[in-house]
């Protein structure tokens, strides 16, 4: 065989190998694309009708005042607080109580608090529902998350005083949290002491507080594991807009009730435990 024929043969072999590898690459790419498309379709189908979603959010806002001037109101500390109740709907798809729509584990993490003002100490944590609407001197969350103990029996519920982080497996109680902007005003003074003075949201007016500066956002993720070992997640963004409810807040307190529509607060199924 001549050198020319040998050279042509080697070139053909090389081209055949390259073509084979290229075809395999195309096949692998198309296979991965098909797998991804299938997984995306399955993910969309699973989350079209979610097992868990947020059905209602209640925000209650007011103020707390500490007078350090023996009743003269010339040296006061003012804190703003917003109590949060989040109701999880677990009956829109699965009507009965089953392992699929009951809670085995629930916690909050990725907490982010933003405000139009840096004044005060921002605190977020679990709040006893029995004290909802009342000022409570909360401590801040620890270890970057707020965990909840899941109560699974009527006996557990009846014996629990709700002072600790608790949530019922059947979602029959709301997640209750408390946000406090502690001492955003210190050594303040009340400009108008005529008439009746109450230590509630009306103090914002008497102390010339700019509610726009006091407003902000509270953001976090709620993680759920059901009794089938399936994991769900929901990103919650609360707009603590005190200016929006200025009229009622300056009368003492404001209540903001949101019943989300659409898919904004659906819990997305993200994984399940391997059996």
VOKOLZA-950421 format. One record per atom (N, C-alpha, C): residue in one letter; x, y, z. Coordinates in steps of 0.1 Angstrom, whole numbers, plus 5000, padded with zeros to 4 digits. Each point is the difference from the previous one (the first is absolute). Layout:
// residues N
AXYZ
...
END
This chain:
// residues 275
X500949885000
X499150125000
X500950125000
X499750104991
X500850124999
X499850095012
X501050085002
X499950105011
X498850094999
X499650034988
X498950094998
X498749935005
X499949874996
X498849935004
X499949985015
X501249975006
X500149995015
X499550135006
X500550114995
X499750135006
X498550034999
X499449964988
X498550034998
X499349915010
X500449875002
X499449915009
X500050055014
X501150065004
X500250055014
X499050125002
X500050094989
X499150115001
X498649965002
X499649904992
X498649955001
X499749945014
X500949935005
X499949955014
X499850115010
X500950104999
X499950125009
X498650074999
X499650024987
X498750064998
X498949925005
X500149874999
X498949915005
X499950015015
X501250005007
X500050015015
X499550135004
X500450114993
X499550145004
X498550004998
X499549954989
X498650004997
X499249925010
X500649895004
X499349915010
X499950085013
X501150065004
X500050085013
X499050124999
X500050064988
X499150124999
X498549955000
X499749894994
X498749955000
X499649965015
X500949945007
X499849975014
X499750125008
X500850114997
X499850135007
X498650054998
X499650004987
X498750054997
X498949915007
X500249875000
X499049915006
X500050035015
X501150025007
X500050035014
X499350145003
X500350104991
X499350135002
X498549994999
X499649934989
X498649984998
X499349925011
X500849905005
X499449915011
X499950095013
X501050085003
X499950085012
X498950114998
X499850054988
X498950094998
X498749945002
X499849874995
X498849935001
X499749975015
X501049965007
X499949975015
X499550135007
X500750114997
X499750135006
X498650044997
X499649994988
X498650044996
X499049915007
X500349875001
X499149915007
X499950045015
X501150025006
X500050045014
X499350135003
X500250104990
X499350135001
X498549984999
X499649924991
X498549984998
X499549935013
X500749905005
X499649935013
X499950105011
X501050095001
X500150105011
X498850094999
X499750054988
X498950094998
X498749945003
X499849874996
X498849935003
X499849985015
X501149965007
X499949985014
X499650135008
X500550124995
X499850125007
X498850084995
X499349954989
X498850074995
X498950005010
X499849895007
X499149995011
X500749965013
X500550105007
X500949975011
X499349945012
X500749915007
X499449945013
X499950115010
X501050095001
X500050115010
X500150134993
X499350105005
X500150144996
X499650095011
X500450124999
X499650105011
X498650064996
X499149985009
X498650044998
X499750145005
X500750045011
X499850135005
X501250055008
X500250135000
X501150075008
X499450115007
X500250015013
X499450115008
X501250075007
X500050144998
X501050085006
X499350105010
X500550005012
X499550095010
X501150095004
X499950134999
X501050105003
X499650105011
X500950035009
X499750105010
X501450055006
X500050065012
X501250055006
X500049975015
X501250015005
X500249995014
X500950115005
X499750065012
X500750125005
X500549975014
X501250045002
X500650005014
X500350145003
X499450055011
X500350145005
X501050005011
X501250064997
X501150015009
X500050135008
X498950084999
X500050135006
X498950025010
X499749905007
X499050005011
X498750074996
X499549964988
X498750054996
X500050134993
X501250064998
X500150134993
X500049994985
X500349884995
X500049974986
X501150084993
X501150035007
X501150074994
X501249914997
X499949885004
X501149904997
X499349864998
X499649984988
X499349884997
X500749914989
X499849875002
X500549914989
X498849944993
X500050004987
X498949954992
X500449884992
X499249895001
X500349884991
X498749984992
X500349964987
X498949964991
X499949855000
X498849945000
X500049854999
X498949964990
X500349904993
X499049944990
X499949855003
X498949955004
X499749865002
X499549944987
X500549884997
X499849934987
X499349875002
X498949974994
X499449875000
X499949954986
X500549884997
X500049944987
X499349875000
X498950004993
X499149885000
X500349914988
X500449885002
X500449914989
X498849914997
X499650004987
X498849934995
X500649864995
X499549895006
X500449874996
X498949914995
X498850074997
X498849934997
X499550034985
X500750084993
X499550044987
X500149894990
X500949915002
X500249884990
X499649875007
X500649985012
X499849885008
X499050045011
X498749954999
X499050055009
X500149935013
X500349885001
X500149935013
X501450025006
X500149965013
X501350015006
X500849874997
X501150014993
X500849894996
X501550035002
X500849904999
X501550025001
X500550114990
X499350014988
X500450094990
X499950155004
X498950035007
X499750145003
X500150035015
X500849925007
X500350035014
X501550025002
X500350085010
X501450055002
X500849915009
X501249974996
X501049925008
X501050105005
X500450104992
X501050105004
X499750134993
X500350115007
X499750134994
X501050105007
X500650094992
X500950105005
X500150124990
X500550115005
X500250124992
X501550035000
X500550044988
X501450044999
X500150114990
X501350034996
X500350114990
X499250135004
X500150045012
X499250115005
X500850134996
X499250094994
X500650134996
X499050115004
X500550105007
X499250115005
X500650134994
X499250074992
X500550134995
X499050115005
X500650125001
X499250115005
X500550134994
X499150104999
X500450134995
X500950085010
X500149955012
X500850065010
X500849905007
X501350045004
X500849915008
X499850015015
X499150095004
X499850025014
X499349885006
X500349975013
X499449895007
X500749874998
X499649905008
X500549874999
X498949914994
X500249944989
X499049924993
X500049855006
X498949965004
X499949875007
X498849924993
X500349874997
X498949914994
X500149875007
X498949945005
X500049875006
X498649955001
X499949885005
X498749945003
X499350085011
X498750014999
X499250075010
X498849925005
X499949995013
X498949935006
X498650064994
X499249924994
X498850054994
X499050065011
X500249965012
X499250055011
X500350155002
X501250044996
X500450145002
X500050084987
X499349954990
X499850074987
X499350135002
X500650114995
X499450135002
X500550075012
X500849945008
X500650065012
X501550014998
X500650115005
X501550014999
X500749895008
X501049944995
X500849905007
X501450034997
X500850005010
X501550034999
X500749874995
X500049984987
X500549884994
X501550004999
X500649885000
X501449994997
X500149964985
X501250034994
X500149974985
X500249854998
X499749964988
X500249864996
X501449965001
X500349885002
X501449955001
X500349904989
X501349984997
X500549904990
X499350014987
X499750134996
X499550034986
X498749934997
X499249955010
X498849944996
X499050015012
X498749984997
X499049985011
X499449874998
X500349905009
X499549874999
X498749995008
X499149904997
X498849985007
X499949855004
X499549985012
X499749875005
X498649964994
X499949894994
X498749964994
X499249925010
X498850045003
X499149935009
X499149914992
X500049875004
X499349904992
X498749945006
X499850035013
X498849945007
X499350115008
X498749975002
X499250095008
X500650025014
X500649895006
X500650005013
X501150105000
X500950004990
X501150094999
X499550144999
X499050034992
X499550134999
X499450055013
X499249925007
X499450055012
X501050025011
X501149935000
X501050025010
X501050114997
X500050054988
X501050104996
X499550145003
X500850095006
X499550145003
X500350094989
X500549964989
X500350084988
X501150105001
X500750005011
X501150095003
X501249974991
X500149884996
X501149954992
X499649994985
X500949994991
X499749994986
X499349874997
X498750014997
X499249884997
X499150024988
X499749894994
X499150004988
X499349865000
X498750004997
X499349874999
X500149934987
X500249875001
X500249924987
X498950024990
X498850035004
X498950014990
X499850154995
X500950085004
X500050154995
X498750075006
X499549965011
X498850065006
X500350135007
X501350035003
X500350135006
X500950074990
X500150145001
X500950074992
X501450005005
X500950034991
X501450035005
X499950145005
X500450035012
X500050135006
X501450055003
X500350124995
X501350065001
X499850145006
X501050055006
X500050145005
X501250084994
X499750114994
X501150094996
X500050125009
X501250045005
X500150125008
X501150094995
X499750134998
X501150104998
X500250075013
X500949945008
X500150045014
X500750135001
X499450095008
X500750135003
X500550074987
X499150014990
X500450084988
X500150155004
X499350045011
X500250135006
X500449985014
X501150075004
X500450005014
X500150155004
X499750025013
X500150145006
X499150094992
X498949954995
X499150094993
X499150085009
X499250094993
X499150095008
X498750014993
X498950005007
X498750014995
X499750154998
X499750044988
X499850144997
X498650055005
X499049914999
X498650045003
X499549915011
X499850055012
X499549925011
X498550045004
X499450084992
X498650045002
X499149884998
X499049995008
X499049894998
X500649875005
X499349894997
X500449875004
X501249944992
X501049955007
X501249954993
X500149855003
X500049924990
X500149865001
X501349954995
X500649905006
X501249944996
X499849894990
X499550044988
X499849914989
X500450074987
X499449964989
X500450054987
X499850154999
X499150065008
X499850145000
X501250085004
X500949945007
X501250075004
X500950044988
X499849944989
X500850044988
X499750144996
X498750045001
X499650134997
X500550105010
X499849975013
X500550095011
X501550025000
X500749904996
X501550015000
X500650044986
X499150044991
X500450044986
X500949904993
X499549875000
X500749894994
X499649994985
X501049994992
X499849994985
X499849854997
X498849964997
X499649864998
X500749944987
X500350094991
X500749964988
X501349945003
X500750075009
X501449965004
X499949875008
X498949985007
X499949885009
X499549884992
X499650014988
X499549894992
X501149924995
X499749874995
X501149924995
X499449874995
X500949904998
X499649864995
X500649905009
X499249895002
X500549885007
X499949884990
X501149944998
X500149894990
X500649875007
X499449894996
X500649875005
X499449894992
X500649885002
X499549884994
X499349915010
X498949944997
X499449895009
X500349874993
X500549915008
X500349864996
X499149905006
X499449914993
X499149905005
X500549864995
X499949915010
X500249864996
X498749935005
X499349934990
X498849935004
X500349865005
X499049935004
X500249865006
X500249894990
X500250044987
X500549914990
X501450034997
X500650105007
X501450034997
X500250094989
X499050064995
X500150104989
X500350145005
X500850074993
X500550135005
X499450114991
X499550115007
X499450114993
X500650135005
X499950114992
X500650135003
X499250114995
X499950115007
X499350124996
X500750125004
X500250094991
X500750135003
X498950105003
X500150065012
X499050105005
X500750145001
X499350094994
X500550145001
X498850095005
X500250055012
X499050085007
X500350154999
X499150074995
X500250154998
X499450075013
X500950035009
X499650065012
X499850164998
X499050034992
X499850144996
X499150075010
X500650065010
X499250075010
X499350134995
X500650064989
X499550124994
X498649974994
X499949884994
X498849964993
X498850005010
X500249965012
X498949995010
X500250115011
X500550114995
X500350115009
X498850055009
X498850014993
X498850055007
X499649915012
X500049874997
X499649915011
X501149995011
X501249994995
X501149995009
X500150115010
X499850124995
X500150125009
X498850015010
X499049914997
X498949995009
X500349905011
X501149934999
X500349905010
X500849884994
X499449944990
X500649884994
X499449984986
X500749924992
X499549974987
X500049854998
X499149954992
X499949864997
X499949984984
X501049934995
X500049984986
X499849854997
X499049964992
X499749864997
X500149984985
X500849904997
X500349974986
X499649854998
X499149984990
X499749864996
X500549984985
X501349964999
X500649994987
X499349924990
X500050064988
X499349924988
X501149964991
X499749904991
X500949954991
X501149915006
X501250004995
X501049915004
X501150065008
X499850135004
X501150075006
X500549945013
X499149945007
X500549945013
X499749855000
X500249934989
X499949855000
X501349955005
X499949895007
X501249935004
X500549914989
X501250014995
X500549924990
X500649875005
X499749894994
X500649885004
X501449994994
X501049995008
X501450004995
X500749875001
X499649915009
X500749875000
X499249915010
X500549875000
X499449915010
X501149915005
X499849955012
X501149925006
X500049874993
X501349954998
X500249874994
X499649885009
X499249914995
X499649895008
X501049884999
END
